[in-house]
C-alpha cells in the first residue's frame, strides 16, 4: 500500500455508501469505507490502523475511537444477553429452568465481548462515518485524518 517514495497510498472513494449500507458493512466486519472483507483485521484480535484494501484509517483523527468501539461491544453483548434470556424464558415457560438460563446467560456474558470484538470496531466506524460525514479530502484519499 506504500508508494515508491514511502508515502501511504489511500484509495479514493468514488461513491460513498448509504447509511443502511454503512451499518450492514459494520455488522459484517467489512470496511465501512470500501466494503472490503480484508478490513482492519489480520486475525480475530489483531488489527491494524488502516484498511488493507483502501488504506483509510479507522480512527479518522479521533483519539477516543476505542471508547466508541467499546460502547458498541457492550451494546452488542448486552443485547445478545437479553435476547438469550428472553428466548429461553419464552421457549420454556411456564416451567423455566433457572439454572439453565443462568448458565446460558453467563456463557453469553463471558464470551460475547470476545465474539463481538472485531464487529464492534467496524460497526463503530460505520456509525462514526454516519454521524461525521467524510470531508471531500477524506473521500479523495488526500486528507485522511489519522493520528
Buried (B, 14 or more C-beta within 10 A) or exposed (E): EEEEEEEBEBBEBEEBBEEEBBBBBBEEBBBBBBBBEEBBBEEEEEBEEBBBBBBBBBBBEBEEBBEBBBEBBBBBBEEBBEEBBEEBBEEEEEEBEEEEBEEBBEEBBEEBBEBBBBBBBBBBBBBBBBEEEBEEEBBBBEEBBBE
